[in-house]
Amino acid sequence: MLEIVNWLAATRASALIQNVTWIIPAVQSIHILCVCVVMSSVLLLNLRLVGVIGGGEAADVFTRRYLPWLGVAICVLAVTGTILIVGEPNRDLNNITFWRKMALLALALVLTFILERPVLRNARYWEAGLRRPAARILASAALLCWVCIVLAGRWIAYTY
């Protein structure tokens, strides 16, 4: 990993990101705004599946409304995160907290996919039989993962 970090730190892109004073604050601002969009979307999606909100609307209405926001925000986060990594590769790529965040992100995306995909085909999918408690457990786990991702993202600065 050290070779990759050293190579990345020596690129022109890394130098540009480090030396243009407004790039990192601007990219971090966009990154944080997208984190807000992600957290709002997953909170609404998962609270609907748990049954805390939106009882008057079918689950697929929530999914069709908020899943696109989640998808776009995740894509923007990937771009802004990549820029931040290129700008400070040693800070992120040699940091165990960063890798824990990435593992949690993978898990959160899988859980979100597992929860939302069936709803697009059948709005009442999670309401049948034992699926209801499973939805509550999975939605709670997904929310916990997303919260831990935010905390880990913030913690990266303190474990560098």
N, CA and C of each residue as an Amber inpcrd file, in Angstrom:
protein
   480
   0.8260000  -1.1950000   0.0000000   0.0000000   0.0000000   0.0000000
   0.8730000   1.2620000   0.0000000   2.0040000   1.1810000   0.6670000
   2.8940000   2.3350000   0.7470000   3.3490000   2.7870000  -0.6400000
   3.6070000   1.8320000  -1.5390000   4.0160000   2.1810000  -2.9010000
   2.9070000   2.9330000  -3.6310000   1.6800000   2.4780000  -3.4610000
   0.5310000   3.1400000  -4.0960000   0.3700000   4.5480000  -3.5410000
   0.4530000   4.6670000  -2.2220000   0.3280000   5.9790000  -1.5760000
   1.4110000   6.9220000  -2.0790000   2.6420000   6.4520000  -2.1240000
   3.7510000   7.2990000  -2.5880000   3.5840000   7.6930000  -4.0460000
   3.1610000   6.7450000  -4.8880000   2.9360000   7.0520000  -6.2960000
   1.8350000   8.0980000  -6.4440000   0.7060000   7.8760000  -5.7300000
  -0.4300000   8.7880000  -5.8200000  -0.0610000  10.1810000  -5.3200000
   0.6810000  10.2460000  -4.2290000   1.0950000  11.5330000  -3.6690000
   2.0180000  12.2960000  -4.6210000   2.7040000  11.5820000  -5.4890000
   3.6450000  12.2210000  -6.4210000   2.9920000  12.6340000  -7.7420000
   1.7120000  12.3530000  -7.9290000   1.0570000  12.7050000  -9.1950000
   0.7750000  14.2080000  -9.2710000   0.5930000  14.6760000 -10.4850000
   0.2560000  16.0880000 -10.7060000  -1.1050000  16.4160000 -10.1130000
  -2.0250000  15.4650000 -10.2000000  -3.3610000  15.6970000  -9.6540000
  -3.2970000  15.9210000  -8.1450000  -2.5200000  15.1160000  -7.4550000
  -2.3670000  15.2660000  -6.0110000  -1.7630000  16.6200000  -5.6710000
  -0.7430000  17.0060000  -6.3980000  -0.0940000  18.3030000  -6.1670000
  -1.0730000  19.4430000  -6.4040000  -1.8620000  19.3450000  -7.4610000
  -2.8440000  20.3790000  -7.7630000  -3.8610000  20.5090000  -6.6320000
  -4.3900000  19.3760000  -6.1940000  -5.3930000  19.3840000  -5.1210000
  -4.8030000  19.9590000  -3.8400000  -3.5750000  19.6150000  -3.5380000
  -2.9290000  20.1120000  -2.3230000  -2.5680000  21.5930000  -2.3960000
  -2.2170000  22.0590000  -3.5830000  -1.6820000  23.4200000  -3.7090000
  -2.7050000  24.4870000  -4.0610000  -3.8530000  24.1100000  -4.5710000
  -4.9050000  25.0940000  -4.8490000  -5.7800000  25.1530000  -3.5970000
  -5.7000000  26.2560000  -2.9030000  -6.2520000  26.3390000  -1.5460000
  -7.7550000  26.1050000  -1.4460000  -8.5130000  26.3550000  -2.4950000
  -9.9560000  26.2330000  -2.3940000 -10.4750000  24.8370000  -2.7330000
  -9.6630000  23.9800000  -3.3410000 -10.1730000  22.6900000  -3.8190000
 -10.6310000  21.8010000  -2.6650000  -9.7920000  21.5630000  -1.6840000
 -10.1720000  20.6460000  -0.6030000 -11.3840000  21.1690000   0.1780000
 -11.4350000  22.4440000   0.5830000 -12.6410000  22.9060000   1.2890000
 -13.9100000  22.8120000   0.4350000 -13.7980000  23.1290000  -0.8460000
 -14.9670000  23.0500000  -1.7250000 -15.4380000  21.6060000  -1.8800000
 -14.4940000  20.7010000  -2.1010000 -14.8350000  19.2850000  -2.2750000
 -15.3870000  18.7090000  -0.9710000 -14.7870000  19.0810000   0.1560000
 -15.3050000  18.6160000   1.4530000 -16.7230000  19.1180000   1.6860000
 -17.0010000  20.3520000   1.2990000 -18.3490000  20.9050000   1.4630000
 -19.3700000  20.1190000   0.6500000 -19.0300000  19.8310000  -0.5950000
 -19.9270000  19.0340000  -1.4430000 -20.0840000  17.6340000  -0.8540000
 -18.9900000  17.0620000  -0.3790000 -19.0150000  15.7270000   0.2230000
 -19.9700000  15.7120000   1.4260000 -19.8490000  16.7060000   2.2810000
 -20.6990000  16.7730000   3.4790000 -22.1620000  16.9810000   3.1020000
 -22.4390000  17.8220000   2.1200000 -23.8280000  18.0170000   1.6830000
 -24.4190000  16.7090000   1.1470000 -23.6200000  15.9580000   0.4210000
 -24.0950000  14.6700000  -0.0950000 -24.2920000  13.6570000   1.0300000
 -23.4700000  13.7140000   2.0590000 -23.6740000  12.8600000   3.2260000
 -25.0410000  13.1750000   3.8390000 -25.3940000  14.4550000   3.8890000
 -26.7130000  14.8460000   4.4060000 -27.8400000  14.2680000   3.5590000
 -27.6860000  14.3090000   2.2520000 -28.7010000  13.7420000   1.3480000
 -28.8150000  12.2340000   1.5650000 -27.6780000  11.5550000   1.6620000
 -27.6810000  10.1080000   1.8960000 -28.3680000   9.7900000   3.2160000
 -27.9660000  10.4740000   4.2680000 -28.5260000  10.1770000   5.5810000
 -30.0260000  10.4660000   5.6270000 -30.4570000  11.5510000   5.0220000
 -31.8920000  11.8570000   4.9750000 -32.6540000  10.7830000   4.2110000
 -32.1140000  10.3940000   3.0860000 -32.7780000   9.3900000   2.2510000
 -32.8660000   8.0400000   2.9550000 -31.7490000   7.5710000   3.5070000
 -31.7770000   6.2520000   4.1550000 -32.6200000   6.2860000   5.4230000
 -32.6210000   7.4190000   6.1140000 -33.4660000   7.5330000   7.3010000
 -34.9370000   7.3960000   6.9190000 -35.3530000   8.1280000   5.8970000
 -36.7460000   8.0560000   5.4590000 -37.1020000   6.6710000   4.9100000
 -36.2280000   6.1010000   4.0920000 -36.4850000   4.7750000   3.5270000
 -36.6070000   3.7130000   4.6200000 -35.6670000   3.7350000   5.5550000
 -35.6660000   2.6990000   6.5850000 -36.7600000   2.9070000   7.6280000
 -37.0460000   4.1360000   7.9840000 -38.1470000   4.3780000   8.9230000
 -39.4820000   3.9760000   8.3170000 -39.6220000   4.1170000   6.9990000
 -40.8550000   3.6630000   6.3350000 -40.9490000   2.1440000   6.3930000
 -39.8560000   1.4530000   6.1450000 -39.8930000  -0.0110000   6.1830000
 -40.1340000  -0.5380000   7.5920000 -39.6230000   0.1600000   8.5840000
 -39.8460000  -0.2430000   9.9740000 -41.2830000   0.0590000  10.3870000
 -41.9150000   1.0080000   9.7090000 -43.2990000   1.3430000  10.0070000
 -43.4610000   2.5420000  10.9210000 -42.3880000   3.2860000  11.1400000
 -42.4390000   4.4430000  12.0270000 -43.0950000   5.6420000  11.3390000
 -42.8590000   5.8000000  10.0440000 -43.4290000   6.9260000   9.2930000
 -44.1010000   6.4160000   8.0210000 -44.9210000   7.2750000   7.4280000
 -45.4660000   7.0220000   6.1000000 -46.4530000   5.8950000   5.9850000
 -47.1720000   5.6050000   7.0450000 -48.1380000   4.5070000   6.9950000
 -49.2350000   4.7120000   5.9690000 -49.4840000   5.9690000   5.5920000
 -50.5210000   6.2630000   4.6180000 -50.0860000   6.0500000   3.1740000
 -48.7820000   5.8630000   2.9670000 -48.2630000   5.6540000   1.6170000
 -47.5900000   4.2920000   1.5380000 -47.6950000   3.6830000   0.3840000
 -47.0450000   2.3880000   0.1750000 -45.5280000   2.5640000   0.2100000
 -44.8370000   1.5100000   0.6110000 -43.3750000   1.5610000   0.7300000
 -42.7170000   1.8830000  -0.6110000 -43.3060000   1.4090000  -1.7080000
 -42.6720000   1.6780000  -3.0040000 -42.7140000   3.1570000  -3.3770000
 -43.6820000   3.8950000  -2.8410000 -43.7320000   5.3420000  -3.0920000
 -42.5000000   5.9930000  -2.4760000 -42.1750000   5.6140000  -1.2560000
 -40.9710000   6.1220000  -0.6030000 -39.7240000   5.6980000  -1.3790000
 -39.6930000   4.4460000  -1.7630000 -38.5180000   3.9340000  -2.4740000
 -38.3220000   4.6760000  -3.7890000 -39.3740000   4.8520000  -4.5470000
 -39.2550000   5.5570000  -5.8290000 -38.9340000   7.0450000  -5.6470000
 -39.3330000   7.6050000  -4.5190000 -39.0640000   9.0190000  -4.2560000
 -37.6270000   9.2550000  -3.7780000 -37.1330000   8.4150000  -2.8700000
 -35.8590000   8.7070000  -2.2090000 -34.6680000   7.8930000  -2.7150000
 -34.8920000   6.7480000  -3.3210000 -33.7760000   5.9390000  -3.8100000
 -32.9580000   6.6530000  -4.8940000 -33.6010000   7.3790000  -5.8170000
 -32.7880000   8.1230000  -6.8020000 -31.8880000   9.1800000  -6.1470000
 -32.3800000   9.8460000  -5.1190000 -31.5560000  10.8160000  -4.3970000
 -30.3460000  10.1200000  -3.7760000 -30.6050000   8.9620000  -3.2070000
 -29.5290000   8.1840000  -2.6000000 -28.4940000   7.7910000  -3.6460000
 -28.9460000   7.3150000  -4.7870000 -28.0360000   6.8880000  -5.8500000
 -27.1680000   8.0130000  -6.3630000 -27.7690000   9.1580000  -6.6240000
 -27.0110000  10.3080000  -7.1260000 -26.0090000  10.7760000  -6.0770000
 -26.4570000  10.8550000  -4.8300000 -25.5650000  11.3210000  -3.7610000
 -24.3910000  10.3630000  -3.5640000 -24.6360000   9.0620000  -3.6600000
 -23.5480000   8.0770000  -3.5250000 -22.5340000   8.2650000  -4.6580000
 -23.0140000   8.5120000  -5.8560000 -22.0960000   8.7430000  -6.9910000
 -21.2510000   9.9970000  -6.7810000 -21.8850000  11.0720000  -6.3250000
 -21.1370000  12.3050000  -6.0630000 -20.1440000  12.0830000  -4.9190000
 -20.5590000  11.3280000  -3.9020000 -19.6460000  11.0080000  -2.8000000
 -18.4400000  10.2250000  -3.2890000 -18.6500000   9.3240000  -4.2230000
 -17.5310000   8.5490000  -4.7660000 -16.5360000   9.4710000  -5.4790000
 -17.0580000  10.4220000  -6.2390000 -16.1830000  11.3580000  -6.9580000
 -15.4580000  12.2740000  -5.9760000 -16.2030000  12.8860000  -5.0610000
 -15.5650000  13.8040000  -4.1170000 -14.6130000  13.0570000  -3.1840000
 -14.9920000  11.8650000  -2.7700000 -14.1000000  11.0570000  -1.9270000
 -12.8120000  10.7110000  -2.6430000 -12.9220000  10.3820000  -3.9140000
 -11.7240000  10.0750000  -4.7090000 -10.8130000  11.2930000  -4.7970000
 -11.3960000  12.4550000  -5.0150000 -10.5960000  13.6810000  -5.0720000
  -9.8790000  13.9090000  -3.7430000 -10.5840000  13.7050000  -2.6430000
  -9.9690000  13.8950000  -1.3230000  -8.8490000  12.8820000  -1.0850000
  -9.0460000  11.6580000  -1.5320000  -8.0020000  10.6350000  -1.3810000
  -6.7800000  10.9900000  -2.2220000  -7.0070000  11.4080000  -3.4520000
  -5.8850000  11.7930000  -4.3200000  -5.1270000  12.9690000  -3.7000000
  -5.8500000  13.8900000  -3.0920000  -5.2190000  15.0510000  -2.4770000
  -4.4010000  14.7100000  -1.2400000  -4.8510000  13.7340000  -0.4860000
  -4.1480000  13.3350000   0.7410000  -4.1400000  11.8160000   0.8790000
  -3.4280000  11.1290000  -0.0100000  -3.5000000   9.6650000  -0.0040000
  -2.9790000   9.0160000   1.2770000  -1.9600000   9.5670000   1.8680000
  -1.4090000   8.9790000   3.0850000  -2.4110000   9.0540000   4.2400000
  -3.1360000  10.1650000   4.3000000  -4.1150000  10.3770000   5.3690000
  -5.2200000   9.3170000   5.3410000  -5.6170000   8.9140000   4.1590000
  -6.7390000   7.9730000   4.0380000  -6.2910000   6.5260000   3.8470000
  -5.4670000   6.2850000   2.8740000  -5.1510000   4.9060000   2.4930000
  -4.3110000   4.1550000   3.5220000  -3.6300000   4.8670000   4.3990000
  -2.8700000   4.2160000   5.4680000  -3.5870000   4.3090000   6.8130000
  -4.8840000   4.5300000   6.7750000  -5.6700000   4.7530000   7.9880000
  -6.6960000   3.6280000   8.1570000  -6.6070000   2.8920000   9.2430000
  -7.5260000   1.7690000   9.4760000  -8.9750000   2.2430000   9.5780000
  -9.1820000   3.4400000  10.0900000 -10.5500000   3.9700000  10.1980000
 -11.1630000   4.1590000   8.8120000 -10.3650000   4.6050000   7.8670000
 -10.8470000   4.7500000   6.4860000 -11.2990000   3.4050000   5.9340000
 -10.5140000   2.3720000   6.1490000 -10.8590000   1.0480000   5.6200000
 -12.0680000   0.4560000   6.3430000 -12.2220000   0.7540000   7.6140000
 -13.4400000   0.3340000   8.3270000 -14.6610000   1.0480000   7.7440000
 -14.4880000   2.3200000   7.4420000 -15.5770000   3.0810000   6.8210000
 -15.9610000   2.4610000   5.4750000 -14.9680000   2.0850000   4.6770000
 -15.2550000   1.4820000   3.3800000 -15.9620000   0.1260000   3.5360000
 -15.5590000  -0.6540000   4.5320000 -16.2220000  -1.9380000   4.7850000
 -17.6740000  -1.7110000   5.2180000 -17.8800000  -0.7370000   6.0840000
 -19.2430000  -0.4030000   6.5120000 -20.0770000   0.1040000   5.3380000
 -19.4550000   0.8740000   4.4590000 -20.1610000   1.3760000   3.2790000
 -20.6220000   0.2210000   2.3930000 -19.7390000  -0.7370000   2.1810000
 -20.1140000  -1.9040000   1.3740000 -21.2880000  -2.6390000   2.0190000
 -21.2180000  -2.8440000   3.3160000 -22.3010000  -3.5250000   4.0320000
 -23.5940000  -2.7170000   3.9670000 -23.5140000  -1.4150000   4.1760000
 -24.7030000  -0.5650000   4.1390000 -25.3490000  -0.5740000   2.7540000
 -24.5380000  -0.5480000   1.7150000 -25.0890000  -0.5850000   0.3510000
 -25.7690000  -1.9190000   0.0630000 -25.1700000  -3.0040000   0.5210000
 -25.7820000  -4.3230000   0.3350000 -27.1030000  -4.4030000   1.0910000
 -27.1150000  -3.9580000   2.3330000 -28.3570000  -3.9820000   3.1210000
 -29.4400000  -3.1210000   2.4740000 -29.0560000  -1.9470000   2.0000000
 -30.0180000  -1.0610000   1.3410000 -30.5690000  -1.7140000   0.0730000
 -29.7080000  -2.3510000  -0.6960000 -30.1370000  -3.0540000  -1.9030000
 -31.1040000  -4.1900000  -1.5440000 -30.7550000  -4.9630000  -0.5190000
 -31.6120000  -6.0760000  -0.0770000 -32.9790000  -5.5650000   0.3700000
 -32.9970000  -4.4310000   1.0320000 -34.2540000  -3.8820000   1.5360000
 -35.1130000  -3.2340000   0.4530000 -34.4890000  -2.5020000  -0.4420000
 -35.2690000  -1.6770000  -1.3800000 -35.6210000  -2.3590000  -2.6880000
 -34.7980000  -3.2630000  -3.1520000 -35.0680000  -3.9020000  -4.4480000
 -36.4080000  -4.6400000  -4.4810000 -36.7280000  -5.4600000  -3.4630000
 -38.0190000  -6.1640000  -3.5150000 -39.2220000  -5.2190000  -3.4630000
 -39.0430000  -4.0670000  -2.8240000 -40.1450000  -3.1070000  -2.7000000
 -40.5200000  -2.5310000  -4.0620000 -39.5430000  -2.4130000  -4.9490000
 -39.8290000  -1.8860000  -6.2820000 -40.7250000  -2.8370000  -7.0810000
 -40.6500000  -4.1210000  -6.7730000 -41.4810000  -5.1140000  -7.4630000
 -42.8130000  -5.3470000  -6.7550000 -42.8010000  -5.2340000  -5.4260000
 -43.9900000  -5.5080000  -4.6280000 -43.9670000  -4.5980000  -3.4050000
 -44.8270000  -3.5820000  -3.3890000 -44.8320000  -2.5840000  -2.3170000
 -45.0640000  -3.2030000  -0.9460000 -45.7200000  -4.3500000  -0.8960000
 -46.0540000  -4.9760000   0.3820000 -45.1260000  -6.1480000   0.7210000
 -44.0180000  -6.2410000   0.0060000 -43.1070000  -7.3720000   0.1750000
 -42.7210000  -7.5960000   1.6340000 -42.3280000  -6.5570000   2.3370000
 -41.8300000  -6.7020000   3.7030000 -42.9410000  -6.7920000   4.7410000
 -44.1910000  -6.7680000   4.3140000 -45.3050000  -6.8190000   5.2600000
 -45.8450000  -8.2250000   5.4700000 -45.3590000  -9.1810000   4.7170000
 -45.8910000 -10.5460000   4.7810000 -45.1540000 -11.3750000   5.8390000
 -45.9130000 -12.0070000   6.7210000 -45.3960000 -12.9950000   7.6650000
 -44.1470000 -12.5990000   8.4190000 -43.1410000 -13.4380000   8.3250000
 -41.8920000 -13.2160000   9.0440000 -41.0170000 -12.1480000   8.3960000
 -41.4430000 -11.6610000   7.2560000 -40.6600000 -10.6200000   6.5960000
 -40.6930000  -9.3150000   7.3830000 -41.7900000  -9.0660000   8.0930000
 -41.9220000  -7.8130000   8.8550000 -40.8120000  -7.6770000   9.8960000
 -40.6170000  -8.6890000  10.7690000 -39.5080000  -8.5670000  11.7270000
 -38.1400000  -8.5410000  11.0330000 -38.0150000  -9.2660000   9.9360000
 -36.7440000  -9.2480000   9.1890000 -36.4650000  -7.8500000   8.6500000
 -37.5010000  -7.1880000   8.1420000 -37.3500000  -5.8240000   7.6270000
 -36.9120000  -4.8850000   8.7400000 -37.4920000  -5.0360000   9.9040000
 -37.1100000  -4.1730000  11.0350000 -35.6540000  -4.3810000  11.4260000
 -35.2400000  -5.6260000  11.4590000 -33.8530000  -5.9240000  11.8290000
 -32.8890000  -5.3980000  10.7660000 -33.1790000  -5.6860000   9.5020000
 -32.3060000  -5.2370000   8.4160000 -32.2670000  -3.7080000   8.3090000
 -33.4260000  -3.0720000   8.4370000 -33.4790000  -1.6060000   8.3560000
 -32.7260000  -0.9770000   9.5220000 -32.8660000  -1.5370000  10.6990000
 -32.1280000  -1.0270000  11.8630000 -30.6240000  -1.2160000  11.6830000
 -30.2320000  -2.3710000  11.1710000 -28.8090000  -2.6320000  10.9110000
 -28.2730000  -1.6690000   9.8550000 -29.0580000  -1.4220000   8.8060000
 -28.6290000  -0.4990000   7.7570000 -28.4550000   0.9080000   8.3220000
 -29.4180000   1.3590000   9.1150000 -29.3050000   2.6870000   9.7200000
 -28.0720000   2.7850000  10.6140000 -27.8430000   1.7520000  11.3950000
 -26.6650000   1.7380000  12.2600000 -25.3750000   1.8190000  11.4320000
 -25.3320000   1.0790000  10.3330000 -24.1630000   1.1320000   9.4450000
 -23.9520000   2.5410000   8.9030000 -25.0240000   3.1710000   8.4310000
 -24.9030000   4.5150000   7.8640000 -24.4250000   5.5140000   8.9070000
 -24.9460000   5.4120000  10.1280000 -24.4980000   6.3140000  11.1990000
 -23.0200000   6.0690000  11.5020000 -22.6190000   4.8150000  11.5560000
 -21.2170000   4.4850000  11.8220000 -20.3080000   4.9560000  10.6990000
 -20.7940000   4.9610000   9.4730000 -20.0150000   5.4840000   8.3400000
 -19.7300000   6.9690000   8.5450000 -20.7500000   7.7160000   8.9440000
 -20.5630000   9.1470000   9.1900000 -19.5610000   9.3650000  10.3280000
 -19.7200000   8.6110000  11.4080000 -18.8050000   8.7420000  12.5460000
 -17.3750000   8.3630000  12.1520000 -17.2340000   7.2900000  11.3850000
 -15.9000000   6.8720000  10.9420000 -15.2860000   7.9260000  10.0220000
 -16.1030000   8.4940000   9.1440000 -15.6120000   9.5370000   8.2540000
 -15.0720000  10.7220000   9.0320000 -15.7750000  11.0720000  10.0760000
 -15.3070000  12.1750000  10.9200000 -14.0640000  11.7670000  11.7140000
 -14.0160000  10.5180000  12.1330000 -12.9320000  10.0240000  12.9750000
 -11.6080000   9.8890000  12.2080000 -11.6700000   9.7940000  10.9010000
 -10.4550000   9.6640000  10.0950000  -9.4590000  10.7850000  10.4350000
  -9.9610000  11.9750000  10.6230000  -9.0860000  13.1170000  10.9260000
  -8.3490000  12.9470000  12.2510000  -8.9280000  12.1800000  13.1640000
  -8.3300000  12.0330000  14.4860000  -7.4480000  10.7940000  14.6120000
  -7.5090000   9.9160000  13.6290000  -6.6830000   8.7070000  13.6770000
  -5.5380000   8.7770000  12.6830000  -5.3980000   9.9140000  12.0290000
  -4.3380000  10.1000000  11.0440000  -3.0210000  10.2900000  11.7460000
